[in-house]
Amino acid sequence: MQMQGKRFTRFAQLAVACMGVAAGCAGPAGEASHPAELDGATTLSGLVTAQVRATDVTALARSLNPIVDTGGCSSTRVTIDTVEFADVAVAVAPTASGSDTRITVLAPVIRGQLQSSLLCLTSQSDFTVRADAYEIDGLVVPRLEGGRLAVAFQGSTGAFSGLSVELSGFPSSSAVHRLVDAVNGPLAGSLAQGVAAQLPTAIDDFLAGPGVRELTGPVAAALTDIDLTPALVAANPIANIDGDCFPVRASVTSVAHGPAEAALDPAAGGIATAVSLSALVVTGRLDYKVLCVSGSAPFSATADAYRATGMLTLGVDGTAVTGGFAATTSTLDGFALQTDGAIGSPASRVFEPLHDQLARLVGEQIARALASRVGPFFADFLSH
């Protein structure tokens, strides 16, 4: 016997990255501009690398001019003209406090003007400061902002290593010392703060858009691999209709399904989510009585697809990102019930309760699977 129903709808409440001009982090010094496509980065280190390479460090340094200006008749004034570098490498290490992030700017070259006065006699020199590297250290910490995942970049510090200075003319030794001290001190710190100030916005924009859509693949894979049998068997009997001489009980023995699909999009308050699980097949047994005469028959319940829409909400617990799914619609498309034996009355009585229970129980397992993928996905992003 086969029973088929219309569509029912139930409403329910980070690693090291180097993005160089050439492979191996090697690129020509003298490039002041490093354009990058941020949406192409799918890890924290890749995203930070791309953002730093795209930063106009020359403009950032010029905004600090003069980096030294002592005034008086024995004075020193230092201004920056250009800042160039070969490439950028980023290392990320997860910790209990967040993602330790080290940004290494390779082979920076700073050019500018050094004006020094001794007894009110002024000399002007061009200078070039070269370094092996400039390193920015900080901590990336996840947070929530309006229901969306965001980050803070905390405790940024900056330091040059392997400095050398080239000068034209004959500036005073005190002026040269002030130049080196300014590069190692205020300039190193201010550049780090300037770069760090730009990073959260770039990371937040990624997490609010491309990052959300990157989660689609892991979600679909998790739903395709989900084993629904244990949870539905544990819920037996999943349909139980009482009656003096006409009780019916439905118990599940196995559940199978086809591939899953998912669509995730940023939304106010979280991630708008639509999922489907194709070719659902549930087998089991009906136990019943007709006029107080007991009987039993196997059944097979099928659906073209299980579909759910709802909101995947994010949370932050310390440095861990959490998720929870609340469905707004839960449907079984093309639901049908087939039984062996002439038990039309028991089968018709159990049809709708069985449908509703299957939709609820499958939906609960789908919600758990969705939530379970959020933490690992964002932990992986923040660890590489």
Secondary structure, 3 states (H helix, E strand, C coil): CEEECCCEEEECCCEEEECCCEHHHECCCCECCCCCCHHHCCCHHHHHHHHHHHCCHHHHHHCCCCCEECCCCCCEEEEEEEEEECEEEEEEEECCCCEEEEEEEECCEEEEEEEEEECCEEEEEEEEEECCEEEEEEEEEEEEECCEEEEEEEEEEEEEECCEEEECCCCCHHHHHHHHHHHHHHHHHHHHHHHHHHHHHHHHHHHHCHHHHHCHHHHHHHHHHCCCHHHHHHCCCCEEECCCCCCEEEEEEEEECCCEEEEEEEECCEEEEEEEEEEEEEEEEEEEEECCEEEEEEEEEEEEEEEEEEEEEEEEECCEEEEEEEEEEEEEECCEEEECCCCHHHHHHHHHHHHHHHHHHHHHHHHHHHHHHHHHHHHHHHCC
